[in-house]
Amino acid sequence: MDSPCKLETMTSQKKISPIHAERHGRPNLLAVLGRGVNAARLMCALSAFAFFSFAWVDPFLVEGSLTEIYGFRAFVVVMDILAFALTWSAWGKRHFIAIGTVVGVGTGIGVVILTEMTGGPSSPYWTMLVLTFFGITLILPQKPLHAAFSLGFLALFY
């Protein structure tokens, strides 16, 4: 086992891979931040995919015109794409938690609005809010207070 002094000397003399550094108890900050940015990007992609793909189910669940529902879905998908693009900027790479939180909360709000547009409490879409809670919790690295705020906000909004 390498001593801390030897590891320090090793890391200061040459670059080591993030995996190698993590094995020795020294997480590479760029690797940790990269995972967070990728989490925000995944949140954006999953939200856009969900709002787009579930549009195929709407005709079976909703009677009447789907124009407003499709318009709202398109709006959410465009917002997700813009948030995804923002994660490639220098600002987005520094504020990936904020972007991920906005996308997660926005997705939850979108699900609540779709639930209301498709029948309120009798709509089958309310179960998607639970899926949104699960996705935010699983994908986005958050501190407990931050998670309580964002998920609590969604629960109150519903």
C-alpha positions as a LaTeX table, in Angstrom:
\begin{tabular}{lrrr}
\hline
Residue & $x$ (\AA) & $y$ (\AA) & $z$ (\AA) \\
\hline
Met1 & 0.00 & 0.00 & 0.00 \\
Asp2 & 1.34 & 3.40 & $-0.91$ \\
Ser3 & 1.94 & 5.84 & 1.90 \\
Pro4 & 0.22 & 9.26 & 1.73 \\
Cys5 & 3.61 & 10.92 & 1.15 \\
Lys6 & 4.42 & 8.62 & $-1.74$ \\
Leu7 & 0.97 & 9.16 & $-3.25$ \\
Glu8 & 1.36 & 12.93 & $-2.93$ \\
Thr9 & 4.72 & 12.75 & $-4.67$ \\
Met10 & 3.25 & 10.47 & $-7.32$ \\
Thr11 & 0.33 & 12.81 & $-8.04$ \\
Ser12 & 2.43 & 15.95 & $-8.13$ \\
Gln13 & 4.99 & 14.49 & $-10.55$ \\
Lys14 & 2.67 & 13.00 & $-13.13$ \\
Lys15 & $-0.99$ & 12.96 & $-13.97$ \\
Ile16 & $-2.90$ & 9.96 & $-12.76$ \\
Ser17 & $-6.21$ & 8.74 & $-14.00$ \\
Pro18 & $-9.35$ & 9.58 & $-11.98$ \\
Ile19 & $-9.97$ & 5.89 & $-11.37$ \\
His20 & $-6.43$ & 5.39 & $-10.05$ \\
Ala21 & $-6.79$ & 8.43 & $-7.75$ \\
Glu22 & $-10.14$ & 7.22 & $-6.40$ \\
Arg23 & $-8.67$ & 3.81 & $-5.59$ \\
His24 & $-6.11$ & 5.58 & $-3.43$ \\
Gly25 & $-8.71$ & 7.70 & $-1.62$ \\
Arg26 & $-8.06$ & 10.92 & $-3.51$ \\
Pro27 & $-11.02$ & 11.74 & $-5.70$ \\
Asn28 & $-10.14$ & 13.73 & $-8.77$ \\
Leu29 & $-12.19$ & 16.94 & $-8.63$ \\
Leu30 & $-12.65$ & 17.01 & $-12.39$ \\
Ala31 & $-14.02$ & 13.46 & $-12.34$ \\
Val32 & $-16.49$ & 14.34 & $-9.57$ \\
Leu33 & $-17.62$ & 17.51 & $-11.35$ \\
Gly34 & $-17.86$ & 15.62 & $-14.64$ \\
Arg35 & $-20.28$ & 13.15 & $-13.07$ \\
Gly36 & $-22.43$ & 16.04 & $-11.82$ \\
Val37 & $-22.55$ & 17.74 & $-15.22$ \\
Asn38 & $-23.43$ & 14.41 & $-16.81$ \\
Ala39 & $-26.19$ & 13.96 & $-14.23$ \\
Ala40 & $-27.69$ & 17.32 & $-15.22$ \\
Arg41 & $-27.43$ & 16.36 & $-18.89$ \\
Leu42 & $-29.10$ & 13.03 & $-18.18$ \\
Met43 & $-31.93$ & 14.83 & $-16.35$ \\
Cys44 & $-32.46$ & 17.05 & $-19.41$ \\
Ala45 & $-32.38$ & 14.13 & $-21.85$ \\
Leu46 & $-34.72$ & 11.93 & $-19.79$ \\
Ser47 & $-37.22$ & 14.74 & $-19.28$ \\
Ala48 & $-37.28$ & 15.59 & $-22.99$ \\
Phe49 & $-37.56$ & 11.93 & $-23.93$ \\
Ala50 & $-40.40$ & 11.33 & $-21.46$ \\
Phe51 & $-42.45$ & 14.34 & $-22.55$ \\
Phe52 & $-41.93$ & 13.45 & $-26.21$ \\
Ser53 & $-42.49$ & 9.71 & $-26.00$ \\
Phe54 & $-45.56$ & 9.79 & $-23.75$ \\
Ala55 & $-47.29$ & 11.97 & $-26.34$ \\
Trp56 & $-48.01$ & 8.74 & $-28.22$ \\
Val57 & $-50.13$ & 7.58 & $-25.28$ \\
Asp58 & $-52.24$ & 10.75 & $-25.03$ \\
Pro59 & $-54.82$ & 9.74 & $-27.68$ \\
Phe60 & $-55.65$ & 6.63 & $-25.63$ \\
Leu61 & $-55.99$ & 8.51 & $-22.35$ \\
Val62 & $-57.59$ & 11.80 & $-23.36$ \\
Glu63 & $-60.86$ & 12.43 & $-25.09$ \\
Gly64 & $-61.15$ & 15.52 & $-27.23$ \\
Ser65 & $-58.55$ & 17.88 & $-28.64$ \\
Leu66 & $-54.90$ & 17.21 & $-27.93$ \\
Thr67 & $-53.62$ & 20.50 & $-29.36$ \\
Glu68 & $-53.02$ & 22.19 & $-26.00$ \\
Ile69 & $-51.43$ & 19.08 & $-24.52$ \\
Tyr70 & $-49.08$ & 18.65 & $-27.49$ \\
Gly71 & $-48.21$ & 22.36 & $-27.39$ \\
Phe72 & $-47.35$ & 22.12 & $-23.72$ \\
Arg73 & $-45.28$ & 18.98 & $-24.29$ \\
Ala74 & $-43.38$ & 20.72 & $-27.10$ \\
Phe75 & $-42.68$ & 23.69 & $-24.82$ \\
Val76 & $-41.22$ & 21.44 & $-22.10$ \\
Val77 & $-39.09$ & 19.53 & $-24.64$ \\
Val78 & $-37.69$ & 22.80 & $-26.04$ \\
Met79 & $-36.87$ & 24.02 & $-22.50$ \\
Asp80 & $-35.11$ & 20.71 & $-21.77$ \\
Ile81 & $-33.08$ & 20.99 & $-24.97$ \\
Leu82 & $-32.06$ & 24.55 & $-24.07$ \\
Ala83 & $-31.04$ & 23.42 & $-20.55$ \\
Phe84 & $-29.07$ & 20.54 & $-22.09$ \\
Ala85 & $-27.26$ & 22.98 & $-24.38$ \\
Leu86 & $-26.54$ & 25.24 & $-21.42$ \\
Thr87 & $-24.67$ & 22.42 & $-19.65$ \\
Trp88 & $-21.98$ & 22.62 & $-22.35$ \\
Ser89 & $-21.19$ & 26.25 & $-21.49$ \\
Ala90 & $-18.64$ & 27.30 & $-18.87$ \\
Trp91 & $-21.46$ & 28.69 & $-16.71$ \\
Gly92 & $-23.45$ & 25.47 & $-17.03$ \\
Lys93 & $-20.48$ & 23.34 & $-16.03$ \\
Arg94 & $-20.11$ & 25.40 & $-12.84$ \\
His95 & $-23.84$ & 25.44 & $-12.03$ \\
Phe96 & $-24.90$ & 21.93 & $-13.01$ \\
Ile97 & $-26.79$ & 21.41 & $-9.72$ \\
Ala98 & $-28.93$ & 24.48 & $-10.42$ \\
Ile99 & $-29.63$ & 23.33 & $-13.98$ \\
Gly100 & $-30.47$ & 19.80 & $-12.83$ \\
Thr101 & $-32.72$ & 21.14 & $-10.09$ \\
Val102 & $-34.56$ & 23.47 & $-12.46$ \\
Val103 & $-35.05$ & 20.65 & $-14.95$ \\
Gly104 & $-36.21$ & 18.23 & $-12.23$ \\
Val105 & $-38.63$ & 20.70 & $-10.66$ \\
Gly106 & $-39.75$ & 21.85 & $-14.12$ \\
Thr107 & $-40.43$ & 18.25 & $-15.09$ \\
Gly108 & $-42.47$ & 17.74 & $-11.94$ \\
Ile109 & $-44.44$ & 20.93 & $-12.54$ \\
Gly110 & $-44.99$ & 19.81 & $-16.14$ \\
Val111 & $-46.33$ & 16.47 & $-14.93$ \\
Val112 & $-48.70$ & 18.22 & $-12.51$ \\
Ile113 & $-49.95$ & 20.51 & $-15.30$ \\
Leu114 & $-50.43$ & 17.53 & $-17.64$ \\
Thr115 & $-52.29$ & 15.73 & $-14.87$ \\
Glu116 & $-54.62$ & 18.70 & $-14.51$ \\
Met117 & $-55.07$ & 18.98 & $-18.30$ \\
Thr118 & $-55.99$ & 15.30 & $-18.58$ \\
Gly119 & $-58.59$ & 14.97 & $-15.85$ \\
Gly120 & $-57.03$ & 15.98 & $-12.54$ \\
Pro121 & $-57.21$ & 13.35 & $-9.80$ \\
Ser122 & $-58.73$ & 10.78 & $-12.15$ \\
Ser123 & $-55.88$ & 11.18 & $-14.64$ \\
Pro124 & $-53.36$ & 8.36 & $-14.90$ \\
Tyr125 & $-50.54$ & 10.92 & $-15.20$ \\
Trp126 & $-50.33$ & 11.63 & $-11.46$ \\
Thr127 & $-48.23$ & 8.48 & $-11.03$ \\
Met128 & $-45.55$ & 10.08 & $-13.21$ \\
Leu129 & $-44.90$ & 12.57 & $-10.41$ \\
Val130 & $-43.68$ & 9.70 & $-8.23$ \\
Leu131 & $-41.41$ & 8.65 & $-11.09$ \\
Thr132 & $-40.11$ & 12.24 & $-11.26$ \\
Phe133 & $-39.32$ & 12.17 & $-7.51$ \\
Phe134 & $-37.48$ & 8.91 & $-7.99$ \\
Gly135 & $-35.54$ & 10.20 & $-10.99$ \\
Ile136 & $-34.45$ & 13.42 & $-9.28$ \\
Thr137 & $-33.33$ & 11.53 & $-6.19$ \\
Leu138 & $-31.50$ & 8.83 & $-8.11$ \\
Ile139 & $-29.77$ & 10.93 & $-10.77$ \\
Leu140 & $-28.97$ & 14.35 & $-9.33$ \\
Pro141 & $-26.34$ & 14.57 & $-6.57$ \\
Gln142 & $-27.99$ & 16.74 & $-3.89$ \\
Lys143 & $-27.48$ & 17.50 & $-0.25$ \\
Pro144 & $-30.42$ & 16.44 & 1.96 \\
Leu145 & $-31.67$ & 20.00 & 2.56 \\
His146 & $-31.54$ & 20.78 & $-1.16$ \\
Ala147 & $-33.41$ & 17.58 & $-2.00$ \\
Ala148 & $-36.02$ & 18.30 & 0.69 \\
Phe149 & $-36.57$ & 21.77 & $-0.75$ \\
Ser150 & $-36.94$ & 20.70 & $-4.39$ \\
Leu151 & $-39.05$ & 17.60 & $-3.71$ \\
Gly152 & $-41.08$ & 19.41 & $-1.04$ \\
Phe153 & $-41.79$ & 22.21 & $-3.50$ \\
Leu154 & $-43.12$ & 19.68 & $-6.01$ \\
Ala155 & $-45.28$ & 18.00 & $-3.39$ \\
Leu156 & $-46.78$ & 21.35 & $-2.38$ \\
Phe157 & $-47.29$ & 22.34 & $-6.02$ \\
Tyr158 & $-49.24$ & 19.14 & $-6.62$ \\
\hline
\end{tabular}
